[in-house]
Amino acid sequence: MGTQEAINNIIRLVGGEGNINKVWHCMTRLRFDLIDDDKVDQNEIKKLPGVLGAQLQSDQFQVIIGPKVNSWYALMLTVLDNNAAPETASGKGRKSLISLFMDTVSGVFGPIVPAIAGAGMIKGLLAGLIALNVVSTKSDTVVIIDLIASGVFYFLPFFLAVSAAKIFKTNEYLAAAIAACLMYPSLIDAARALATHQDGAVSTLWLLNAIPVSVFNYASSVIPVIFSILALSYIHRWVDSIMPDVLRTVFTPTLTLFIGALAALVVIGPTGIWLGRGLALFIEGLFSVSAGFAGLIVGAIRPVAILTGMHHAMTPIALQNFSDRGYDMLMPMMFMANMAIAGATLAIWRLSKERQDTSVILSAAISALLGITEPALFGVLTRYKKAFIAATVASSLASAFIAFFGVRLYGYILSSIFSLPAYIGPYFIFALTGVIVALVLSFALTTLLVGKEQVKQA
């Protein structure tokens, strides 16, 4: 039996195309969101050549393939009707909004984890070399290595757009076109001019003197592009349904791109940015109440903020603190969050010694230790919600601890394990203790909450 025949049998044994609401893949397995789980014949699927296992887990049906999962997924897409409208699956009625959101984010980021994991590792190692004064920040070597490492994160909207298009079953090239609108140099340059208060800078561009397009920098953004592609999927199907057959080839993509881009630029993108700015104002208000209380809350929301891309809203607050006060207490909390994420990911790695993607999990954990948490969050912790909760709890408690003792920084630095020398002084012992609390507590909680059996099944 060949691969294509095995794929045909998988589709048949999960209940046929009509029972598949959505299919995507992670590093080693095909993941199905099915309308009726009772139609699945797990035992027969496990007998298929090339299939290493199968199970229902976290409202998903998962078929374990191993390293060849990407080629199996590509062949499966040739069989399934990618243009079919996804079902609402409302009959299942089991997924909470949080579970649905994290599953979607995990599905979108799953295929691009190798890119962000590799780039994250390079970026983290570079930060370590700079912190140890091995290389100079002004050298050409740093410039070249940084562009290799940072390119993935800067142009993340393009990666997300293509991956989200597969999840939401819409045209990948139209999705990339939407990302291109958000990343077009004229918009990025206008945002930079506004941020640096240049003469002639504007905060809004006007279409036909009637429709406002707010000027924002969408580089590295997450939520705006994912929701823009979700909207694109509905817009594309609606336009296609009302367009006469003879006009569809030319006018369906034309109208879809125009409406989708406007929706992204006028509504969806600015909404994501303003949510981030609202988060920033909220954090500023917390410090006026109590530093320890601020640490407890900031530590709790930091992992979620990174997951949604709203963590960028915290950086301007830290930079303003350096300018106004000469020190900042927010960045040490970001440091604690990164260490908590690293600890939880290391626990998943320890529990997953028999899995085929352990090297990816380990590299994600090391990357988090080095200050780049996206590979760990998007590639690992969104798949293990209890581990994400463990990291959040540890981040919150460690941040509250260091805030209570007044731990602060006097200059901007990446929040990595190599940042510790920057804390040398009266607050060093508390910063070091906070790192230990974050790592140990997140590791222990993840081990306790997740357990080895759940890791094997995920």
C-alpha positions as CSV (number, residue, x, y, z in Angstrom):
1,M,0.0,0.0,0.0
2,G,1.4,3.4,-1.1
3,T,1.3,6.7,0.8
4,Q,-1.5,8.1,-1.4
5,E,-3.6,5.0,-0.7
6,A,-2.9,5.2,3.0
7,I,-4.1,8.9,3.0
8,N,-7.3,7.9,1.1
9,N,-8.0,5.3,3.7
10,I,-7.3,7.8,6.6
11,I,-9.9,10.2,5.1
12,R,-12.4,7.3,4.7
13,L,-11.7,6.0,8.2
14,V,-12.2,9.4,9.9
15,G,-15.7,9.5,8.4
16,G,-15.0,10.9,4.9
17,E,-14.4,14.4,3.6
18,G,-17.8,15.5,4.9
19,N,-16.8,14.7,8.5
20,I,-13.6,16.8,8.3
21,N,-14.1,20.3,9.6
22,K,-10.4,21.2,9.5
23,V,-7.0,19.4,9.1
24,W,-3.5,20.7,9.8
25,H,-0.2,19.3,11.1
26,C,2.5,19.9,13.7
27,M,6.0,18.4,13.7
28,T,5.0,14.7,13.7
29,R,1.3,14.3,13.3
30,L,-1.8,15.1,11.3
31,R,-4.5,16.9,13.4
32,F,-8.2,16.7,12.6
33,D,-11.0,18.8,13.8
34,L,-13.9,16.5,13.1
35,I,-17.7,17.1,13.1
36,D,-18.5,13.7,14.7
37,D,-15.7,11.9,16.5
38,D,-17.8,8.7,16.8
39,K,-17.3,8.0,13.0
40,V,-13.6,7.5,13.5
41,D,-12.2,3.9,13.3
42,Q,-9.0,4.3,15.3
43,N,-8.0,0.6,15.2
44,E,-8.1,0.4,11.4
45,I,-6.2,3.7,11.1
46,K,-3.4,2.4,13.4
47,K,-3.0,-0.6,11.1
48,L,-2.2,1.5,8.0
49,P,1.4,1.4,6.7
50,G,3.3,4.5,7.8
51,V,1.0,5.4,10.6
52,L,2.7,5.2,14.0
53,G,-0.3,5.8,16.1
54,A,-3.6,7.6,16.5
55,Q,-5.8,9.0,19.3
56,L,-8.4,11.5,20.3
57,Q,-6.9,14.2,22.4
58,S,-8.0,17.7,23.4
59,D,-11.0,17.6,21.0
60,Q,-8.7,16.7,18.1
61,F,-8.1,13.4,16.3
62,Q,-4.4,13.0,15.8
63,V,-2.7,10.6,13.4
64,I,1.0,10.2,14.2
65,I,3.1,10.0,11.1
66,G,6.6,11.2,12.2
67,P,9.1,13.2,10.2
68,K,7.2,12.6,6.9
69,V,4.1,14.4,8.1
70,N,4.6,17.4,5.9
71,S,4.6,15.3,2.7
72,W,1.5,13.4,3.9
73,Y,-0.2,16.6,4.6
74,A,0.6,18.0,1.2
75,L,-0.8,14.8,-0.5
76,M,-3.9,15.0,1.7
77,L,-4.6,18.5,0.6
78,T,-4.7,17.3,-3.0
79,V,-7.5,14.9,-2.1
80,L,-9.5,17.2,0.1
81,D,-11.5,20.1,-1.4
82,N,-9.6,23.1,-0.1
83,N,-12.2,25.5,-1.3
84,A,-15.0,24.0,0.7
85,A,-16.3,26.2,3.4
86,P,-15.4,25.0,6.9
87,E,-18.2,23.6,9.0
88,T,-19.0,25.4,12.2
89,A,-18.8,22.1,14.1
90,S,-21.3,23.6,16.5
91,G,-22.8,20.2,17.2
92,K,-19.7,19.2,19.2
93,G,-20.3,22.0,21.6
94,R,-17.2,21.2,23.7
95,K,-14.5,23.7,22.9
96,S,-14.2,26.8,25.0
97,L,-13.1,30.0,23.3
98,I,-9.7,29.8,24.9
99,S,-9.2,26.2,23.7
100,L,-10.4,27.1,20.2
101,F,-8.0,30.2,20.2
102,M,-5.0,28.2,21.3
103,D,-5.8,25.3,18.9
104,T,-6.0,27.8,16.1
105,V,-2.7,29.5,17.0
106,S,-1.0,26.2,17.4
107,G,-2.4,25.1,14.0
108,V,-1.2,28.3,12.3
109,F,2.3,28.2,13.9
110,G,2.8,24.4,13.7
111,P,4.2,24.3,10.1
112,I,6.5,27.4,10.6
113,V,8.0,26.2,13.9
114,P,11.2,25.1,12.3
115,A,11.8,28.6,10.9
116,I,11.1,30.4,14.1
117,A,13.0,27.8,16.2
118,G,16.1,28.1,14.0
119,A,15.9,31.9,13.9
120,G,15.2,32.1,17.6
121,M,18.2,30.0,18.4
122,I,20.5,32.1,16.2
123,K,19.1,35.3,17.7
124,G,19.5,34.0,21.3
125,L,23.1,32.9,20.7
126,L,23.9,36.2,19.2
127,A,22.5,38.0,22.2
128,G,24.6,35.8,24.4
129,L,27.8,36.6,22.5
130,I,27.1,40.3,22.7
131,A,26.3,40.2,26.4
132,L,29.6,38.4,27.0
133,N,31.5,40.9,24.9
134,V,32.7,38.2,22.5
135,V,31.5,40.3,19.5
136,S,30.9,44.1,19.1
137,T,27.4,45.3,18.4
138,K,28.9,47.6,15.8
139,S,30.6,44.9,13.8
140,D,29.6,43.7,10.4
141,T,29.4,40.2,11.8
142,V,26.6,41.1,14.2
143,V,24.7,43.0,11.4
144,I,24.9,39.9,9.1
145,I,24.0,37.4,11.8
146,D,21.2,39.6,13.1
147,L,19.6,39.9,9.6
148,I,19.7,36.1,9.3
149,A,18.0,35.7,12.7
150,S,15.6,38.7,12.7
151,G,14.2,38.3,9.2
152,V,11.8,35.6,10.2
153,F,10.4,37.6,13.1
154,Y,10.3,40.9,11.2
155,F,8.4,39.4,8.3
156,L,6.4,37.0,10.5
157,P,3.1,38.3,9.0
158,F,4.0,36.7,5.7
159,F,4.6,33.3,7.3
160,L,1.5,33.6,9.3
161,A,-0.6,34.6,6.4
162,V,0.3,31.5,4.3
163,S,-0.1,29.2,7.2
164,A,-3.4,30.7,8.3
165,A,-4.7,30.5,4.8
166,K,-4.3,26.7,5.0
167,I,-6.1,26.6,8.3
168,F,-8.9,28.8,7.2
169,K,-9.1,27.2,3.7
170,T,-8.6,30.2,1.6
171,N,-6.1,31.2,-1.2
172,E,-2.6,31.4,0.1
173,Y,-1.4,34.0,-2.3
174,L,-4.3,36.3,-1.6
175,A,-3.4,35.9,2.1
176,A,0.3,36.8,1.4
177,A,-1.0,39.8,-0.5
178,I,-2.9,41.0,2.6
179,A,0.3,40.6,4.7
180,A,2.1,42.6,2.0
181,C,-0.4,45.5,2.4
182,L,0.3,45.5,6.2
183,M,4.1,45.4,5.6
184,Y,4.3,47.8,2.7
185,P,7.3,50.2,3.1
186,S,5.1,53.4,2.8
187,L,3.1,52.3,5.8
188,I,6.1,51.1,7.8
189,D,8.0,54.3,7.0
190,A,5.0,56.5,7.9
191,A,4.7,54.7,11.2
192,R,8.4,55.2,12.0
193,A,8.2,58.9,11.1
194,L,5.3,59.2,13.5
195,A,7.1,57.3,16.3
196,T,10.2,59.6,15.9
197,H,8.1,62.8,15.6
198,Q,9.5,63.8,12.3
199,D,8.2,66.9,10.5
200,G,5.2,66.1,8.3
201,A,4.4,62.8,10.0
202,V,0.8,61.8,10.0
203,S,-1.2,59.4,12.1
204,T,-3.9,58.6,9.5
205,L,-4.0,58.2,5.7
206,W,-7.3,58.8,4.0
207,L,-8.8,56.8,1.2
208,L,-11.0,59.1,-1.0
209,N,-11.0,61.6,1.9
210,A,-13.5,59.4,3.6
211,I,-12.0,56.1,4.8
212,P,-9.3,56.4,7.5
213,V,-6.3,54.1,7.5
214,S,-4.4,54.4,10.8
215,V,-0.6,54.4,10.5
216,F,0.9,51.5,12.4
217,N,4.0,49.3,12.2
218,Y,2.8,45.7,11.7
219,A,6.2,44.2,11.6
220,S,6.4,41.0,13.8
221,S,2.6,41.3,14.5
222,V,0.6,38.2,15.1
223,I,-3.1,38.8,15.9
224,P,-3.8,41.4,13.2
225,V,-2.6,39.2,10.4
226,I,-4.3,36.0,11.7
227,F,-7.7,37.7,12.1
228,S,-7.2,39.4,8.8
229,I,-6.8,36.1,7.0
230,L,-9.8,34.7,8.9
231,A,-11.8,37.6,7.5
232,L,-10.3,37.1,4.1
233,S,-11.6,33.5,4.0
234,Y,-15.2,34.7,4.5
235,I,-14.8,37.6,2.1
236,H,-13.4,35.3,-0.6
237,R,-16.3,32.8,-0.3
238,W,-18.9,35.6,-0.3
239,V,-17.4,37.4,-3.3
240,D,-17.1,34.1,-5.2
241,S,-20.8,33.2,-4.4
242,I,-22.2,36.4,-5.9
243,M,-19.8,36.7,-8.9
244,P,-21.1,35.4,-12.2
245,D,-19.1,32.5,-13.6
246,V,-17.7,34.4,-16.5
247,L,-16.2,37.1,-14.3
248,R,-14.8,34.9,-11.4
249,T,-11.3,34.4,-12.8
250,V,-10.5,38.1,-12.8
251,F,-12.9,39.9,-10.6
252,T,-13.2,37.5,-7.6
253,P,-9.5,37.9,-6.6
254,T,-9.7,41.6,-7.4
255,L,-12.7,42.4,-5.2
256,T,-11.5,39.9,-2.5
257,L,-8.1,41.6,-2.2
258,F,-9.5,45.1,-2.2
259,I,-12.2,44.4,0.5
260,G,-9.8,42.1,2.5
261,A,-7.0,44.6,2.5
262,L,-9.3,47.5,3.6
263,A,-10.7,45.3,6.4
264,A,-7.2,44.6,7.6
265,L,-6.0,48.2,7.3
266,V,-9.1,50.0,8.6
267,V,-10.5,47.7,11.2
268,I,-8.7,44.5,12.1
269,G,-5.1,45.7,12.2
270,P,-5.7,48.9,14.2
271,T,-8.0,47.0,16.6
272,G,-5.1,44.6,17.4
273,I,-2.7,47.5,17.9
274,W,-5.1,49.5,20.2
275,L,-5.6,46.4,22.3
276,G,-1.9,46.3,22.8
277,R,-1.8,50.0,23.8
278,G,-4.7,49.5,26.2
279,L,-2.7,46.7,27.8
280,A,0.2,49.2,28.2
281,L,-2.0,51.8,29.9
282,F,-3.3,49.1,32.2
283,I,0.2,48.0,33.2
284,E,1.1,51.6,34.0
285,G,-1.9,51.9,36.3
286,L,-0.9,48.8,38.2
287,F,2.5,50.3,39.2
288,S,0.6,53.2,40.8
289,V,-1.1,50.7,43.1
290,S,1.7,48.5,44.2
291,A,4.9,47.1,42.6
292,G,4.3,43.7,44.0
293,F,0.7,43.6,42.8
294,A,2.0,44.9,39.4
295,G,4.5,42.0,39.3
296,L,1.8,39.5,40.0
297,I,-0.5,40.7,37.2
298,V,2.2,41.5,34.6
299,G,3.8,38.1,35.2
300,A,0.5,36.5,34.6
301,I,-0.4,38.3,31.4
302,R,3.1,38.3,29.9
303,P,2.9,34.8,28.3
304,V,-0.6,35.6,26.9
305,A,0.7,39.0,25.6
306,I,3.5,37.2,23.7
307,L,1.1,34.7,22.3
308,T,-1.1,37.5,20.9
309,G,1.7,39.8,19.9
310,M,0.6,42.5,22.3
311,H,3.8,42.2,24.3
312,H,5.4,44.8,22.1
313,A,3.2,47.3,23.9
314,M,5.2,46.8,27.1
315,T,8.6,47.8,25.5
316,P,7.8,51.5,25.1
317,I,6.8,51.7,28.8
318,A,10.2,50.3,29.8
319,L,12.1,52.6,27.5
320,Q,10.1,55.6,28.8
321,N,10.9,54.5,32.4
322,F,14.7,54.5,31.5
323,S,14.2,58.0,30.2
324,D,12.1,59.5,33.0
325,R,13.5,57.6,36.1
326,G,16.8,56.2,35.0
327,Y,15.6,52.7,35.8
328,D,12.8,50.2,34.9
329,M,11.1,47.4,36.9
330,L,9.1,46.1,34.0
331,M,11.9,44.4,32.0
332,P,12.9,42.2,35.0
333,M,9.4,40.9,34.9
334,M,9.7,40.1,31.2
335,F,12.9,38.2,32.2
336,M,11.0,36.1,34.7
337,A,8.3,35.3,32.2
338,N,10.9,34.1,29.7
339,M,12.6,31.9,32.3
340,A,9.2,30.4,33.3
341,I,8.4,29.6,29.7
342,A,11.8,28.0,29.3
343,G,11.3,25.9,32.5
344,A,7.9,24.6,31.3
345,T,9.3,23.7,27.9
346,L,12.3,21.9,29.5
347,A,9.8,19.9,31.5
348,I,7.9,18.9,28.3
349,W,11.3,17.9,26.8
350,R,12.1,15.7,29.8
351,L,8.7,14.1,29.6
352,S,9.0,13.4,25.9
353,K,12.2,11.5,25.6
354,E,10.5,8.8,23.4
355,R,9.0,11.3,21.0
356,Q,10.5,12.1,17.6
357,D,10.4,15.9,18.0
358,T,12.4,16.1,21.2
359,S,15.2,18.0,19.4
360,V,12.8,20.7,18.3
361,I,11.4,21.0,21.9
362,L,14.9,21.2,23.4
363,S,16.0,23.9,20.9
364,A,12.8,25.8,21.7
365,A,13.6,25.6,25.5
366,I,17.2,26.7,24.9
367,S,16.0,29.6,22.7
368,A,13.6,30.7,25.5
369,L,16.6,30.7,28.0
370,L,18.4,32.9,25.5
371,G,15.5,35.3,25.4
372,I,13.5,34.2,22.4
373,T,10.3,32.6,23.6
374,E,8.2,32.4,20.4
375,P,9.4,28.8,19.4
376,A,8.6,27.5,22.9
377,L,5.2,29.2,23.1
378,F,3.9,28.6,19.6
379,G,5.6,25.3,19.0
380,V,5.2,23.6,22.3
381,L,3.1,25.3,25.0
382,T,0.1,25.9,22.8
383,R,-0.1,22.2,22.4
384,Y,0.1,21.6,26.2
385,K,-2.3,24.0,27.8
386,K,-1.5,22.8,31.3
387,A,2.1,23.5,30.7
388,F,1.1,27.0,29.5
389,I,-0.8,27.5,32.7
390,A,2.2,26.3,34.7
391,A,4.5,28.8,33.0
392,T,1.9,31.6,33.6
393,V,1.7,30.8,37.3
394,A,5.5,30.6,37.7
395,S,5.9,33.8,35.7
396,S,3.4,35.6,38.0
397,L,4.9,34.5,41.3
398,A,8.5,35.1,40.2
399,S,7.6,38.5,38.9
400,A,5.7,39.4,42.1
401,F,8.8,38.2,44.2
402,I,11.3,40.4,42.4
403,A,9.0,43.4,42.2
404,F,8.4,43.2,46.0
405,F,12.2,43.5,46.5
406,G,12.4,46.3,44.0
407,V,14.5,44.6,41.4
408,R,15.3,47.0,38.5
409,L,17.4,47.6,35.5
410,Y,19.3,50.7,34.5
411,G,19.6,50.0,30.8
412,Y,17.8,48.1,28.1
413,I,18.9,44.5,27.6
414,L,17.4,41.3,26.1
415,S,15.7,39.2,28.7
416,S,17.9,36.1,28.5
417,I,19.9,34.1,30.9
418,F,22.9,36.1,29.8
419,S,21.2,39.2,31.2
420,L,22.0,38.3,34.8
421,P,25.3,40.2,34.9
422,A,23.3,43.4,34.2
423,Y,21.6,42.9,37.6
424,I,24.9,42.8,39.6
425,G,24.5,45.1,42.5
426,P,22.1,45.4,45.5
427,Y,19.3,43.6,43.7
428,F,21.4,40.7,42.2
429,I,20.5,38.1,44.8
430,F,16.8,38.8,44.4
431,A,17.0,38.6,40.5
432,L,19.0,35.4,40.7
433,T,16.4,33.9,43.2
434,G,13.6,35.0,40.9
435,V,15.2,33.2,38.0
436,I,15.5,30.0,40.0
437,V,11.9,30.3,41.2
438,A,10.6,30.8,37.7
439,L,12.6,27.9,36.2
440,V,12.1,25.4,39.0
441,L,8.4,26.2,39.7
442,S,7.4,26.1,36.0
443,F,9.3,22.9,35.5
444,A,7.8,21.2,38.6
445,L,4.2,22.4,37.9
446,T,4.4,21.3,34.3
447,T,5.7,17.9,35.4
448,L,2.9,17.6,37.9
449,L,0.1,18.9,35.7
450,V,1.0,17.3,32.4
451,G,2.7,14.1,33.2
452,K,4.5,11.6,30.9
453,E,1.4,9.9,29.6
454,Q,-0.2,13.0,28.4
455,V,3.0,14.0,26.6
456,K,3.1,10.7,24.8
457,Q,-0.5,11.2,23.6
458,A,-0.2,14.8,22.5
